[in-house]
């Protein structure tokens, strides 16, 4: 158990301490960056969906022969 006199002495030490802390008003600063990131990801998903729907995704992974014909695909 701690004596009251020791508690009082500790409180006086804290009051006399010259150590100062930095006090700031903090707030969220990355809101705009977060919104831009979400918009960027959404646009990537939209562009990918449009490309798969209107394009030929197999053309990206199908190899070509020396004449420029796709291997395994009918003309």
N, C-alpha and C positions, 0 to 999 in steps of 0.2 A: 504494500500500500504506500501511496505517496503522501507525504505531509503537505499541508496547505502552504507552509512557508516555502517549500521547494517549488510548488506550482506558481506561487506569486513571483518567485525569483526567476523562473523560466519565462513568465509573461513579461517581466521587465527586460530580460535579455532580448526577447523578440522585438519589443518596442524600441530598444536602443540600437538595433541592428541597422547598419548603414546600407545593407544590400537592397537594391531597388530592382524591381522587376519591370519588364516592358508591358504596359497595358495597352491593348489595341482593341478597337471595335472590329470584330471579325464578321465577315459575311461571305456568302457564296460568290466566288469570282469566276467560276468555270461554267456558268449557265449557258453563255453564248457558245462556247466551245462544244459543250455537250449537245446543244441543239444542232449545231453545224455537223457534228459527227453523226448524229442520228439521221439527218437529211442526206448526208453522203452515203451512208449504208443503205438507206431506202432507195436512193437513186441507183446504186449498184444492183440491188435486187431487181428493180424495174427494168434496167437495161439488159440484165441477164435474161429475164423472162421474155422480153421483146425479141431478143436475139434467138432464143431457143424456139419461140413460136414461129417466127418469120424466116428463120435461116435454116441452115443445114449443119447441125452440130457434129454429124459424122464426118463432115469434110475436114474438120480440125484434127481428127485422130486417124483418118484413113491414109495410109501411105500412097505415094504416087510412084509410078515407074518412070523410066528415062524419057518416055514420050509424053508425059504429063497426064496419063490416064490413071484413074484411081484403081488401086488393086482391089479385086474382089467385088467391084461394082459394075453393073451392066451400063452400057452407054445409052 
